[in-house]
Every structure is written in structure tokens, then in C-alpha cells.
Amino acid sequence: MTSPDIRFYFDPVCPFAWMTSKWVRMVARQRDYAVEWRFISLRLLNSSIDYDAHFPAGYEAGHTAGLRLLRVAARTREEHGPDAVGRLYERLGTRIFDTRKDDSDGGHRGTAEFLLPILAELGLPQALAEALEETSRDAVIQTETDEALSLTGKDVGTPIIHFDPPEGVAFFGPVISRLPGPGEAAELWDHVVGLARFPGFAELKRSLRERPQLRSFGVDDGEAGLQEDWHGGSRRTKK
């Protein structure tokens, strides 16, 4: 891909990144945009954080699983091209978020047992699962994480979107809890990009969020999830 219209920085275990990515895919189809899927790791973003003191139980395992899956995405891009990363992320997100939550912890998502059936469905080599353990790929993921933060500043989370790179506008989010309908998708995109393009715009934010309209959260299509206060872009238990 030589000149994407959108660079979308994702961590595969972030539910809000997944919801936003589904909306961006809708917009891309309607506007014929090319999307480049790039990496940002919540585990690397929080590398200096004491998870036990700052996050609910299970967050460290979940974020670590995301890093492990990004290693696989990095190897997939290297060996099979950027389009394969988009297909891999789409299938990972569908499995993680658009199915009912199972009883396994978030760390299970970073295992070969979880990944191998997905690779098979995509027709990708099973050997890609070896990358789960390839810590040498963390340098690439860190570089793209730093790249994403250089576009927006550091007090953000996932996803980060860069529209019309390299000179175009970049922003964190938008964080959405529900997927817009086909007739609303492009209109919402135009509003977001129009606001972000204003040179003096800095931030529009509220920390009250619905639980995302995802089956893994027990929220079905057409339902509104329980509203919670996510400060700092997460459900941290300590600021």
C-alpha cells in the first residue's frame, strides 16, 4: 500500500478500537478509502504502570495477550503483506468481541490454542503462531506505538486514526459504544474529521461511556450497555 487514505492504529484486545474499526470499515466501503492497519500496544503504553495497583484484575493478562497478537500481526505483514493484517484483525476482533464471552481469562487470547483456528479460517500458515513468543518483534510494535503518540500526544489510548497521511489530521478515537447505521456512518465521519481539522481544536471528551454494543460484553445489537465512568481512557482503579 503506497498511499492510504486512513492509517488506523489498533490493539486487538481493545473493545473500543474494535467498535471504531467496524465503523471505519463501513466508511471505507462507502467512500472507497484505503485503510492501512498499524500497531499500538496497550501493554507497551502501560509498561511503567503497576497493574495490580491501577487496573482491575485481568487487565495485565489481557494487554499482554494483545501484545502477543500484535507480534503475529507484524510477522503477517512482513510475510503476507498489509492487506493480510486487515483480514487478521477483522477475524480476531470478531472472535474476541462479537461472540459471547467465554469463561477463559483475557490471557487465553494470546495463546496458540486461540490463534490457530483463526489462521486456518484465513488460509494463513499455522507457523505464524510462532510469533506469539517472538519478542524481537516488540521493537517494531514500539516504533509504531511511538509513531501514533507523536501524532496526538501521549495522554490517549486506542485507537488512533490518521486521516490523509502524512500531512493530514490525526486524533484519538472517536470512542463510540454503538455502531452507526449505514446511512449515518459517513455523516459521523465527516463531523469528526471536520472538527479535528479545525486548527484550534484540542479536545472534546466525556468519561461516561456505555458498555460497548458487543456480545462479549453481554450487549446485543439494538441494546444500550450499562453506563460507566472510564477515566484516563480505561477502567483504572487508581489515577
PLY file of the C-alpha trace (Angstrom):
ply
format ascii 1.0
element vertex 239
property float x
property float y
property float z
element edge 238
property int vertex1
property int vertex2
end_header
0.00 0.00 0.00
1.64 3.24 -1.13
-0.80 5.99 -0.18
-3.56 5.00 2.26
-6.40 7.39 2.99
-6.51 6.25 6.62
-3.93 4.83 9.00
-5.70 3.06 11.84
-3.56 2.19 14.88
-5.09 -0.69 16.81
-4.58 -3.07 19.68
-6.62 -6.22 19.00
-7.84 -6.55 22.62
-9.30 -3.02 22.88
-13.11 -3.16 22.58
-13.48 0.50 21.67
-10.82 0.21 18.96
-12.76 -2.74 17.59
-16.05 -0.84 17.56
-14.42 2.15 15.86
-12.71 -0.13 13.34
-16.05 -1.59 12.30
-17.37 1.91 11.68
-14.21 2.88 9.75
-14.62 -0.19 7.55
-18.17 0.96 6.75
-16.92 4.44 5.83
-14.07 3.00 3.77
-16.51 0.94 1.70
-18.82 3.90 1.15
-16.05 6.37 0.30
-13.64 3.93 -1.39
-10.94 4.73 1.16
-7.82 2.58 1.50
-7.05 1.72 5.15
-3.63 0.77 6.48
-3.82 -1.14 9.76
-0.92 -0.24 12.06
0.04 -1.15 15.60
-0.31 0.44 19.02
0.17 -1.70 22.12
-1.69 -1.06 25.36
0.84 -3.26 27.15
3.73 -1.12 25.92
1.80 2.08 26.66
1.43 0.90 30.25
4.88 -0.63 30.61
5.68 1.57 33.62
2.33 1.01 35.35
1.79 -1.25 38.36
-1.19 -3.18 37.02
-2.18 -4.57 40.42
-2.41 -1.04 41.83
-4.01 0.70 38.86
-6.22 -1.76 36.98
-8.94 -4.30 37.72
-7.91 -7.95 37.80
-7.16 -9.46 34.41
-6.03 -6.31 32.63
-2.35 -7.18 32.56
-3.07 -10.62 31.10
-5.40 -9.10 28.52
-2.97 -6.37 27.47
-0.14 -8.89 27.28
-2.28 -11.06 25.03
-2.78 -8.04 22.79
0.97 -7.56 22.50
1.43 -11.22 21.63
-1.21 -10.99 18.91
0.42 -7.84 17.53
3.66 -9.82 17.17
1.71 -12.21 14.94
0.26 -9.27 13.01
3.76 -7.86 12.49
5.03 -11.15 11.10
1.90 -11.50 8.98
2.55 -8.10 7.41
6.19 -8.98 6.81
5.41 -12.30 5.11
1.96 -11.76 3.57
1.52 -8.01 3.14
-0.57 -5.27 4.78
-3.92 -6.49 3.46
-3.47 -9.70 5.41
-3.15 -7.65 8.61
-6.56 -6.12 7.99
-8.10 -9.56 7.47
-6.38 -10.92 10.57
-7.56 -8.02 12.75
-11.10 -8.39 11.45
-11.19 -12.08 12.32
-9.53 -11.58 15.72
-11.99 -8.84 16.65
-14.97 -10.90 15.55
-13.82 -13.82 17.68
-12.92 -11.72 20.73
-15.81 -9.26 20.79
-18.67 -10.37 18.55
-19.19 -13.73 20.23
-20.47 -14.40 23.70
-17.82 -14.12 26.39
-16.44 -17.48 27.44
-15.08 -18.42 30.85
-11.41 -18.11 29.90
-9.36 -15.16 31.05
-8.11 -12.49 28.66
-4.69 -14.08 28.54
-6.11 -17.04 26.63
-6.36 -14.78 23.59
-2.58 -14.70 23.41
-2.21 -18.47 23.05
-1.69 -20.73 20.06
-4.85 -22.60 21.04
-6.86 -19.43 20.45
-4.97 -18.28 17.36
-4.52 -21.42 15.28
-8.19 -21.85 14.27
-8.29 -18.22 13.17
-5.22 -18.65 10.99
-6.81 -21.73 9.47
-10.01 -19.83 8.67
-7.96 -17.16 6.91
-5.85 -19.65 4.99
-2.69 -18.34 6.67
0.20 -20.60 7.70
0.00 -22.13 11.15
3.67 -21.23 11.59
2.63 -17.62 12.14
1.62 -18.63 15.66
5.32 -18.93 16.48
5.41 -15.13 16.51
3.43 -15.10 19.78
6.76 -15.70 21.51
8.96 -13.60 19.20
9.85 -10.70 21.47
12.22 -9.38 18.82
9.11 -8.03 17.05
8.32 -5.77 20.02
10.72 -3.17 18.60
8.52 -2.75 15.51
5.40 -2.53 17.65
7.06 0.02 19.95
8.12 2.11 16.95
4.57 2.24 15.61
3.18 2.92 19.09
5.58 5.86 19.39
4.62 6.97 15.89
0.95 7.01 16.83
1.59 9.01 20.01
3.73 11.51 18.10
0.60 12.37 16.10
-1.70 13.02 19.06
0.32 13.41 22.25
0.73 10.83 24.99
-2.45 11.17 27.07
-4.54 8.99 24.78
-5.47 5.36 24.25
-6.63 3.24 21.33
-7.46 3.62 18.55
-5.58 6.45 16.90
-6.63 7.45 13.39
-4.51 9.39 10.92
-6.61 10.64 8.01
-4.95 11.61 4.73
-1.38 10.91 5.92
1.32 12.03 6.14
0.15 15.65 6.43
-3.49 15.08 7.35
-5.21 15.27 10.71
-4.79 12.63 13.43
-6.88 12.01 16.53
-7.57 9.52 19.31
-10.87 7.74 18.86
-13.57 8.59 18.37
-14.72 6.33 21.19
-18.16 5.03 20.27
-20.26 2.47 22.10
-22.70 1.76 19.30
-22.21 1.13 15.60
-23.94 3.75 13.43
-26.29 2.63 10.71
-25.16 2.65 7.07
-26.85 5.99 6.47
-25.16 7.58 9.48
-21.63 6.22 9.10
-20.25 8.71 6.57
-22.07 11.64 8.18
-20.49 10.86 11.55
-17.09 10.57 9.84
-17.48 13.99 8.24
-18.38 15.55 11.58
-15.38 14.00 13.35
-12.87 14.92 10.66
-14.33 18.41 10.27
-13.93 19.10 13.98
-10.45 17.59 14.15
-9.30 19.69 11.17
-10.06 22.98 12.91
-6.56 24.27 13.80
-7.55 25.38 17.29
-9.33 22.17 18.27
-7.76 20.29 21.17
-10.25 18.02 22.96
-13.90 17.08 23.28
-14.38 14.43 25.92
-16.61 12.76 28.47
-15.55 9.80 30.56
-19.08 8.42 30.99
-19.47 5.61 28.47
-21.91 2.86 27.74
-20.51 -0.61 27.71
-19.86 -1.20 24.01
-22.56 -2.85 21.96
-20.62 -6.09 21.70
-21.72 -9.62 22.53
-18.59 -10.20 24.63
-19.93 -7.51 26.99
-23.39 -9.09 27.04
-24.87 -6.28 24.94
-26.82 -7.29 21.84
-27.44 -5.29 18.68
-30.05 -2.64 19.36
-29.38 -2.57 23.11
-27.64 0.11 25.17
-24.99 -1.07 27.59
-24.66 -0.06 31.23
-23.10 3.39 31.58
-19.78 3.52 33.43
-17.12 6.13 34.16
-13.90 5.34 32.32
-11.27 7.82 33.46
-7.98 8.05 31.66
-9.46 6.08 28.76
-9.79 2.90 30.83
-11.41 1.45 33.88
-8.37 2.18 36.03
-8.97 1.80 39.74
-6.34 4.42 40.59
-5.41 7.63 38.78
0 1
1 2
2 3
3 4
4 5
5 6
6 7
7 8
8 9
9 10
10 11
11 12
12 13
13 14
14 15
15 16
16 17
17 18
18 19
19 20
20 21
21 22
22 23
23 24
24 25
25 26
26 27
27 28
28 29
29 30
30 31
31 32
32 33
33 34
34 35
35 36
36 37
37 38
38 39
39 40
40 41
41 42
42 43
43 44
44 45
45 46
46 47
47 48
48 49
49 50
50 51
51 52
52 53
53 54
54 55
55 56
56 57
57 58
58 59
59 60
60 61
61 62
62 63
63 64
64 65
65 66
66 67
67 68
68 69
69 70
70 71
71 72
72 73
73 74
74 75
75 76
76 77
77 78
78 79
79 80
80 81
81 82
82 83
83 84
84 85
85 86
86 87
87 88
88 89
89 90
90 91
91 92
92 93
93 94
94 95
95 96
96 97
97 98
98 99
99 100
100 101
101 102
102 103
103 104
104 105
105 106
106 107
107 108
108 109
109 110
110 111
111 112
112 113
113 114
114 115
115 116
116 117
117 118
118 119
119 120
120 121
121 122
122 123
123 124
124 125
125 126
126 127
127 128
128 129
129 130
130 131
131 132
132 133
133 134
134 135
135 136
136 137
137 138
138 139
139 140
140 141
141 142
142 143
143 144
144 145
145 146
146 147
147 148
148 149
149 150
150 151
151 152
152 153
153 154
154 155
155 156
156 157
157 158
158 159
159 160
160 161
161 162
162 163
163 164
164 165
165 166
166 167
167 168
168 169
169 170
170 171
171 172
172 173
173 174
174 175
175 176
176 177
177 178
178 179
179 180
180 181
181 182
182 183
183 184
184 185
185 186
186 187
187 188
188 189
189 190
190 191
191 192
192 193
193 194
194 195
195 196
196 197
197 198
198 199
199 200
200 201
201 202
202 203
203 204
204 205
205 206
206 207
207 208
208 209
209 210
210 211
211 212
212 213
213 214
214 215
215 216
216 217
217 218
218 219
219 220
220 221
221 222
222 223
223 224
224 225
225 226
226 227
227 228
228 229
229 230
230 231
231 232
232 233
233 234
234 235
235 236
236 237
237 238
